[in-house]
Amino acid sequence: MSVDGALSGKTAVITGATAGIGLASMLALAAEGASVIGVGRSQARCRQAEDLVRDSIPGAQVQYLLADLSSQEQVRGLSRRIKSVLQERGLSALDILVNNAGLYAQHLTRTVDSIELTLAVNHLAVFLLTLELLPVLTATPDQRALGRVITVSSHSHYWARMNIQRLNKPFPYLGILAYARSKLANVLFTREFNRRMAGKPVRAFAVDPGLVKTQIALKERGFLSQRIWAWRSQKGTDPSVPAQTVLHLSREQDVLQNPADYWYNSQPKAPSPNAENVGMAAELWKLSCRLCGMSYSETFCSGDAR
């Protein structure tokens, strides 16, 4: 593969980049010439993934950083390290952020920040990392370009219901429902981000990857999780398929003029009615600020708190 392509000169950060859609996206963007920074939580898996990208794409510009995205302290630390990497390379801007990291937890678990684990990793890490990186995402020297924020959601958001006040206090807890809510949160975040950042040089997208062969439930040993994993393994597509949508949204210029927030197979797709609930999106943003200990001024938002 060649590293000369439409993304030459661009820098991308991809979370959850040691396997699945994240690793496939690393390969796809690196093959188009992007300098890719992957994020994982295992040093051994990061090293293996980096070797794979270098072996697959000679000359690829690739680097991995370690972070456990369930910890807000580590998310903030990751943001600082990304900015340091950019500075070391003489760069002022981050062109692409792919929020891909996610998990499925069968049992209710609390993080070090007392946040329900699925909510913490699948939504709040997206929210916090994106806003922490906003200064470099909006610092593009090319006035024709925009920083791009691409968040991997899921078709499961279509049947998700959300009570904002109970989002961090789910009862009864069911892993599959917590997962669906977090994926609805991804779409709501994307829509609210675009509304609040209107006029700024940054654009967000949410991706429906379809049914994909990933290891997201492999570590869970309960009956339900095993059944979900077996079904996904039989019916899912290769992660390289949704990675093409990530590549499309990272590379193409016409997507910046398209008002669609939700994309599937490189085409706009209508999200669920709940994902278009303006009031719910605003309340989720407000809750996310509170759970991350952020004020409205720190989130670069316009307008009054609701």
Sine and cosine of phi, psi and omega as CSV:
sin_phi,cos_phi,sin_psi,cos_psi,sin_omega,cos_omega
0.00,0.00,0.50,-0.86,0.04,-1.00
-0.99,-0.12,0.44,-0.90,0.07,-1.00
-0.97,-0.23,0.18,0.98,0.09,-1.00
-1.00,-0.05,0.84,-0.54,-0.02,-1.00
-0.16,-0.99,-0.19,-0.98,-0.09,-1.00
-0.91,0.42,-0.32,0.95,-0.04,-1.00
-0.97,-0.24,0.21,0.98,0.05,-1.00
-0.85,0.53,0.75,-0.67,-0.02,-1.00
1.00,0.02,-0.12,0.99,0.01,-1.00
-1.00,-0.10,0.49,-0.87,0.05,-1.00
-0.87,-0.49,0.74,-0.67,-0.04,-1.00
-0.79,-0.61,0.61,-0.79,0.15,-0.99
-0.92,-0.38,0.74,-0.67,-0.01,-1.00
-0.77,-0.64,0.86,-0.51,0.04,-1.00
-1.00,0.02,0.36,-0.93,-0.05,-1.00
0.86,0.50,0.70,0.71,-0.23,-0.97
-0.98,-0.20,0.31,0.95,-0.01,-1.00
-0.99,-0.13,-0.14,0.99,-0.01,-1.00
-0.30,-0.95,0.12,-0.99,0.14,-0.99
0.85,0.52,-0.62,-0.78,-0.06,-1.00
-0.89,0.46,-0.59,0.81,-0.02,-1.00
-0.90,0.44,-0.74,0.67,0.02,-1.00
-0.92,0.40,-0.65,0.76,0.04,-1.00
-0.89,0.46,-0.59,0.81,0.04,-1.00
-0.94,0.34,-0.60,0.80,0.08,-1.00
-0.84,0.54,-0.73,0.68,-0.01,-1.00
-0.90,0.43,-0.68,0.74,-0.05,-1.00
-0.91,0.40,-0.70,0.72,-0.03,-1.00
-0.96,0.29,-0.62,0.79,0.03,-1.00
-0.90,0.44,-0.61,0.79,0.01,-1.00
-0.91,0.42,-0.39,0.92,0.04,-1.00
-1.00,-0.06,0.17,0.98,0.11,-0.99
0.99,-0.11,-0.02,1.00,0.00,-1.00
-0.95,0.33,0.54,-0.84,0.20,-0.98
-1.00,0.09,0.88,-0.47,-0.16,-0.99
-0.93,-0.36,0.72,-0.70,0.07,-1.00
-0.90,-0.44,0.93,-0.37,0.00,-1.00
-1.00,-0.05,0.44,-0.90,0.03,-1.00
-0.81,-0.58,0.76,-0.65,0.07,-1.00
-0.56,-0.83,0.15,-0.99,-0.03,-1.00
-0.94,-0.35,-0.02,1.00,0.05,-1.00
-0.88,-0.47,0.84,-0.54,-0.01,-1.00
-0.88,0.47,-0.65,0.76,-0.01,-1.00
-0.90,0.43,-0.70,0.71,-0.01,-1.00
-0.94,0.35,-0.56,0.83,0.07,-1.00
-0.89,0.45,-0.69,0.72,0.00,-1.00
-0.89,0.45,-0.69,0.72,0.02,-1.00
-0.89,0.46,-0.68,0.73,-0.01,-1.00
-0.91,0.41,-0.66,0.75,0.01,-1.00
-0.89,0.45,-0.67,0.75,0.04,-1.00
-0.88,0.47,-0.65,0.76,-0.01,-1.00
-0.89,0.45,-0.70,0.71,0.00,-1.00
-0.89,0.45,-0.70,0.72,-0.01,-1.00
-0.91,0.42,-0.63,0.77,0.01,-1.00
-0.94,0.35,-0.59,0.81,-0.04,-1.00
-0.97,0.24,-0.54,0.84,-0.08,-1.00
-0.76,-0.65,1.00,0.07,0.01,-1.00
-0.82,0.57,0.75,-0.66,-0.01,-1.00
1.00,0.01,0.00,1.00,-0.01,-1.00
-0.90,0.44,0.61,-0.79,0.09,-1.00
-1.00,-0.08,0.97,-0.23,-0.12,-0.99
-0.66,-0.76,0.61,-0.79,0.03,-1.00
-0.49,-0.87,0.56,-0.83,0.03,-1.00
-0.87,-0.49,0.59,-0.81,0.07,-1.00
-0.85,-0.53,0.53,-0.85,-0.01,-1.00
-0.99,-0.11,0.68,-0.73,0.10,-0.99
-0.21,-0.98,0.64,-0.77,0.15,-0.99
-0.99,-0.15,0.96,-0.29,-0.14,-0.99
-0.97,0.25,-0.02,1.00,0.11,-0.99
-0.98,0.21,-0.24,0.97,0.00,-1.00
-0.97,-0.25,0.85,-0.52,0.02,-1.00
-0.91,0.42,-0.54,0.84,0.06,-1.00
-0.88,0.47,-0.66,0.75,0.01,-1.00
-0.96,0.29,-0.53,0.85,0.08,-1.00
-0.89,0.45,-0.70,0.71,0.03,-1.00
-0.91,0.42,-0.64,0.77,0.06,-1.00
-0.89,0.45,-0.62,0.79,0.05,-1.00
-0.88,0.48,-0.69,0.72,0.03,-1.00
-0.85,0.53,-0.68,0.73,0.01,-1.00
-0.90,0.43,-0.64,0.77,0.00,-1.00
-0.92,0.38,-0.62,0.78,0.04,-1.00
-0.88,0.47,-0.70,0.72,0.02,-1.00
-0.89,0.45,-0.60,0.80,0.03,-1.00
-0.91,0.41,-0.67,0.75,0.04,-1.00
-0.87,0.50,-0.71,0.71,0.02,-1.00
-0.87,0.49,-0.71,0.71,-0.01,-1.00
-0.88,0.47,-0.67,0.74,0.03,-1.00
-0.87,0.49,-0.50,0.87,0.00,-1.00
-1.00,0.01,0.05,1.00,-0.02,-1.00
0.96,0.28,0.44,0.90,-0.03,-1.00
-0.95,-0.31,0.57,-0.82,0.04,-1.00
-0.96,-0.27,-0.23,0.97,-0.14,-0.99
-0.78,-0.63,0.52,-0.85,0.21,-0.98
-0.96,-0.27,0.82,-0.57,-0.11,-0.99
-1.00,0.10,-0.61,0.80,-0.15,-0.99
-0.63,-0.77,0.76,-0.65,0.15,-0.99
-0.85,-0.52,0.87,-0.50,0.04,-1.00
-0.95,-0.31,0.95,-0.30,0.05,-1.00
-1.00,0.07,1.00,-0.03,-0.07,-1.00
-0.95,-0.32,-0.45,0.89,-0.10,-1.00
-0.84,0.54,0.69,-0.72,0.02,-1.00
-0.28,-0.96,0.28,-0.96,0.02,-1.00
-0.54,-0.84,0.26,-0.97,0.12,-0.99
-0.84,-0.54,0.83,-0.56,0.00,-1.00
-0.86,-0.51,0.88,-0.48,-0.04,-1.00
-0.94,0.34,-0.58,0.82,-0.07,-1.00
-0.94,-0.35,0.53,-0.85,0.03,-1.00
-0.89,0.46,0.84,-0.55,-0.01,-1.00
-0.70,-0.72,0.63,-0.78,0.03,-1.00
-0.96,-0.28,0.60,-0.80,0.03,-1.00
-1.00,0.09,0.00,-1.00,0.06,-1.00
-0.90,0.44,-0.32,0.95,0.02,-1.00
-0.99,-0.12,0.18,0.98,0.00,-1.00
0.90,0.43,0.54,0.84,0.06,-1.00
-0.95,-0.30,0.63,-0.78,0.10,-1.00
-0.84,0.54,0.74,-0.67,-0.22,-0.98
-0.85,0.53,-0.73,0.69,-0.04,-1.00
-0.89,0.46,-0.69,0.72,0.05,-1.00
-0.88,0.48,-0.68,0.73,-0.06,-1.00
-0.88,0.47,-0.75,0.67,-0.09,-1.00
-0.99,0.15,-0.72,0.69,-0.14,-0.99
-0.98,0.20,-0.45,0.89,0.00,-1.00
-0.87,-0.50,-0.84,0.55,-0.13,-0.99
-0.90,0.43,-0.56,0.83,0.07,-1.00
-0.90,0.43,-0.60,0.80,0.07,-1.00
-0.89,0.46,-0.77,0.64,-0.01,-1.00
-0.85,0.52,-0.78,0.62,-0.10,-1.00
-0.94,0.35,-0.73,0.68,-0.03,-1.00
-0.89,0.45,-0.67,0.74,0.00,-1.00
-0.87,0.49,-0.73,0.69,-0.04,-1.00
-0.95,0.31,-0.54,0.84,0.07,-1.00
-0.91,0.41,-0.52,0.85,-0.02,-1.00
-1.00,-0.06,0.01,1.00,-0.08,-1.00
-0.84,0.55,-0.63,0.78,0.03,-1.00
-0.85,0.53,-0.60,0.80,0.01,-1.00
-1.00,0.07,-0.42,0.91,0.06,-1.00
-0.95,0.32,-0.41,0.91,-0.01,-1.00
-0.97,-0.24,0.21,0.98,-0.08,-1.00
-0.98,-0.20,0.35,0.94,-0.04,-1.00
-0.87,0.50,0.75,-0.66,0.04,-1.00
-0.98,0.21,-0.24,0.97,-0.01,-1.00
-1.00,-0.03,0.95,-0.32,-0.07,-1.00
-0.91,0.42,-0.30,0.95,0.02,-1.00
-1.00,0.07,-0.22,0.98,-0.07,-1.00
-0.97,-0.24,0.30,-0.95,0.08,-1.00
-0.75,-0.66,0.54,-0.84,0.21,-0.98
-0.90,0.43,0.60,-0.80,-0.07,-1.00
-0.86,-0.52,0.77,-0.64,0.05,-1.00
-0.91,-0.42,0.90,-0.44,-0.08,-1.00
-0.87,-0.48,0.88,-0.48,-0.05,-1.00
-0.90,-0.43,0.79,-0.61,-0.01,-1.00
-0.99,0.12,0.92,-0.39,0.02,-1.00
-0.99,-0.17,-0.61,-0.80,-0.01,-1.00
-0.26,-0.97,0.49,-0.87,0.10,-0.99
-0.86,0.51,-0.41,0.91,-0.03,-1.00
-0.89,0.46,-0.27,0.96,0.02,-1.00
-0.91,0.41,-0.35,0.94,-0.04,-1.00
-0.89,0.45,-0.50,0.86,-0.01,-1.00
-0.95,-0.33,0.31,0.95,0.01,-1.00
-1.00,0.05,0.60,-0.80,0.15,-0.99
-0.88,-0.48,0.51,-0.86,-0.09,-1.00
-0.66,-0.75,0.83,-0.56,0.19,-0.98
-0.97,-0.26,0.97,-0.25,-0.12,-0.99
-0.84,0.55,-0.64,0.76,-0.07,-1.00
-0.92,0.39,-0.39,0.92,-0.03,-1.00
-0.95,-0.32,0.20,0.98,-0.09,-1.00
-0.88,0.48,-0.61,0.79,0.03,-1.00
-0.99,-0.12,0.08,1.00,0.03,-1.00
-0.75,-0.67,0.84,0.55,-0.09,-1.00
-0.94,0.35,0.77,-0.64,0.06,-1.00
-0.47,-0.88,0.79,-0.62,-0.16,0.99
-0.94,0.33,0.41,-0.91,-0.01,-1.00
-1.00,0.01,0.80,-0.60,0.14,-0.99
-0.78,-0.62,0.83,-0.56,-0.10,-1.00
-0.83,0.56,-0.68,0.73,-0.06,-1.00
-0.92,0.39,-0.54,0.84,0.04,-1.00
-0.96,0.27,-0.62,0.79,0.06,-1.00
-0.89,0.46,-0.65,0.76,0.03,-1.00
-0.90,0.44,-0.73,0.69,0.00,-1.00
-0.88,0.47,-0.65,0.76,0.03,-1.00
-0.89,0.46,-0.65,0.76,-0.01,-1.00
-0.91,0.42,-0.54,0.84,0.01,-1.00
-0.97,0.23,-0.53,0.85,0.17,-0.99
-0.90,0.44,-0.64,0.77,0.03,-1.00
-0.87,0.50,-0.59,0.81,0.04,-1.00
-0.86,0.51,-0.68,0.73,-0.03,-1.00
-0.95,0.30,-0.67,0.74,0.04,-1.00
-0.88,0.48,-0.67,0.75,0.04,-1.00
-0.87,0.49,-0.72,0.69,-0.03,-1.00
-0.86,0.52,-0.71,0.70,-0.02,-1.00
-0.92,0.40,-0.70,0.72,-0.02,-1.00
-0.94,0.35,-0.60,0.80,0.07,-1.00
-0.85,0.52,-0.75,0.66,-0.01,-1.00
-0.90,0.44,-0.60,0.80,0.03,-1.00
-0.91,0.42,-0.71,0.70,-0.05,-1.00
-0.96,0.27,-0.48,0.88,-0.05,-1.00
-0.99,-0.13,0.23,0.97,0.02,-1.00
-0.82,0.57,0.75,-0.66,-0.01,-1.00
1.00,-0.03,-0.17,0.99,0.05,-1.00
-0.99,-0.14,0.42,-0.91,-0.08,-1.00
-0.98,0.18,0.86,0.51,0.02,-1.00
-0.45,-0.89,0.55,-0.84,-0.05,-1.00
-0.61,-0.79,0.69,-0.72,-0.02,-1.00
-0.92,-0.38,0.50,-0.86,0.03,-1.00
-0.65,-0.76,0.52,-0.85,0.15,-0.99
-0.91,-0.41,0.66,-0.76,-0.07,-1.00
-0.92,-0.39,0.76,-0.65,0.19,-0.98
-1.00,-0.05,0.94,-0.33,-0.07,-1.00
-0.98,0.18,-0.13,0.99,-0.13,-0.99
0.97,0.26,-0.20,-0.98,0.03,-1.00
-0.99,0.10,0.88,-0.48,-0.16,-0.99
-0.81,-0.59,0.56,-0.83,0.09,-1.00
-0.98,0.22,1.00,-0.10,0.04,-1.00
-0.77,-0.64,0.10,-0.99,-0.03,-1.00
-0.98,-0.20,0.38,0.92,-0.16,-0.99
-0.88,0.48,-0.49,0.87,0.00,-1.00
-0.93,-0.37,0.15,0.99,-0.14,-0.99
-0.90,0.44,-0.55,0.83,-0.07,-1.00
-0.98,0.18,-0.21,0.98,0.01,-1.00
-1.00,0.07,0.74,-0.67,-0.13,-0.99
-0.96,-0.27,0.03,1.00,0.01,-1.00
-0.95,0.32,0.29,-0.96,-0.04,-1.00
-0.86,0.51,-0.74,0.68,-0.03,-1.00
-0.88,0.47,-0.70,0.71,-0.02,-1.00
-0.89,0.45,-0.66,0.75,0.01,-1.00
-0.90,0.43,-0.63,0.78,0.02,-1.00
-0.91,0.41,-0.68,0.74,0.02,-1.00
-0.87,0.49,-0.71,0.70,-0.01,-1.00
-0.90,0.44,-0.68,0.73,0.00,-1.00
-0.88,0.47,-0.66,0.75,0.00,-1.00
-0.91,0.42,-0.71,0.71,0.00,-1.00
-0.88,0.47,-0.66,0.75,-0.03,-1.00
-0.89,0.45,-0.58,0.81,-0.03,-1.00
-0.97,0.22,-0.62,0.78,-0.17,-0.99
-0.97,-0.22,-0.30,0.96,-0.16,-0.99
-0.97,0.25,0.36,-0.93,0.08,-1.00
-1.00,-0.03,0.18,-0.98,0.05,-1.00
-0.94,0.34,0.57,-0.82,0.00,-1.00
-0.85,0.53,-0.35,0.94,0.02,-1.00
-0.91,0.42,-0.36,0.93,0.00,-1.00
-0.93,0.37,-0.84,0.55,0.06,-1.00
-0.91,0.41,-0.42,0.91,0.05,-1.00
-0.88,0.48,-0.45,0.89,0.05,-1.00
-0.93,0.36,-0.53,0.85,0.09,-1.00
-0.94,0.34,-0.65,0.76,0.09,-1.00
-0.86,0.52,-0.70,0.72,0.02,-1.00
-0.89,0.45,-0.69,0.72,0.00,-1.00
-0.85,0.52,-0.73,0.69,-0.02,-1.00
-0.95,0.31,-0.40,0.92,0.04,-1.00
-0.99,0.16,-0.47,0.88,-0.22,-0.97
-0.96,-0.27,-0.68,0.73,-0.20,-0.98
-0.98,0.20,0.63,-0.78,0.00,-1.00
-0.99,0.16,-0.54,0.84,-0.09,-1.00
-0.92,0.38,-0.36,0.93,0.01,-1.00
-0.92,0.38,-0.38,0.93,-0.02,-1.00
-0.95,0.32,-0.39,0.92,0.05,-1.00
-1.00,-0.10,-0.14,0.99,-0.01,-1.00
-0.99,0.11,0.79,-0.62,-0.05,-1.00
-0.96,0.26,-0.12,0.99,-0.07,-1.00
-0.92,0.39,0.68,-0.73,0.05,-1.00
-0.99,-0.13,-0.41,0.91,-0.16,-0.99
-0.89,-0.45,0.76,-0.65,-0.13,-0.99
-0.73,-0.68,0.59,-0.81,0.04,-1.00
-0.61,-0.79,0.76,-0.65,-0.02,-1.00
0.79,0.61,0.69,0.73,0.06,-1.00
0.90,0.44,0.35,0.94,0.04,-1.00
-0.76,-0.65,0.52,-0.86,0.08,-1.00
-0.89,0.45,0.55,-0.84,0.02,-1.00
-0.61,-0.79,0.63,-0.78,0.02,-1.00
-0.95,0.30,0.80,-0.60,0.06,-1.00
-0.98,0.19,-0.07,-1.00,0.00,-1.00
-0.94,0.35,0.38,-0.93,0.09,-1.00
-0.83,0.56,-0.61,0.79,0.02,-1.00
-0.89,0.45,-0.56,0.83,-0.01,-1.00
-0.94,0.34,-0.25,0.97,0.02,-1.00
-0.97,-0.22,0.19,0.98,-0.01,-1.00
-0.98,0.18,0.97,-0.26,-0.09,-1.00
-0.89,0.46,-0.67,0.75,0.01,-1.00
-0.90,0.44,-0.66,0.75,0.02,-1.00
-0.91,0.42,-0.64,0.76,0.02,-1.00
-0.89,0.46,-0.66,0.75,0.00,-1.00
-0.92,0.39,-0.65,0.76,0.01,-1.00
-0.93,0.37,-0.60,0.80,0.05,-1.00
-0.91,0.42,-0.65,0.76,0.03,-1.00
-0.88,0.48,-0.69,0.72,0.00,-1.00
-0.89,0.46,-0.71,0.70,0.04,-1.00
-0.90,0.44,-0.66,0.75,-0.02,-1.00
-0.88,0.47,-0.66,0.75,0.07,-1.00
-0.85,0.53,-0.72,0.69,-0.05,-1.00
-0.91,0.42,-0.71,0.71,-0.03,-1.00
-0.93,0.38,-0.40,0.92,0.04,-1.00
-0.99,-0.12,0.06,1.00,0.01,-1.00
0.91,0.41,0.56,0.83,-0.05,-1.00
-0.93,-0.37,0.58,-0.81,0.10,-0.99
-1.00,-0.02,0.20,-0.98,0.02,-1.00
-0.91,0.42,-0.56,0.83,0.03,-1.00
-0.91,0.42,-0.54,0.84,-0.01,-1.00
-0.96,0.28,-0.29,0.96,-0.01,-1.00
-0.99,-0.11,0.19,0.98,0.06,-1.00
0.83,0.56,0.60,0.80,-0.04,-1.00
-0.99,-0.11,0.44,-0.90,0.11,-0.99
-0.96,-0.28,0.42,-0.91,0.04,-1.00
1.00,0.02,0.15,-0.99,-0.04,-1.00
-1.00,0.06,0.41,-0.91,0.11,-0.99
-0.90,0.45,0.60,-0.80,-0.05,-1.00
-0.99,-0.14,0.00,0.00,0.00,0.00
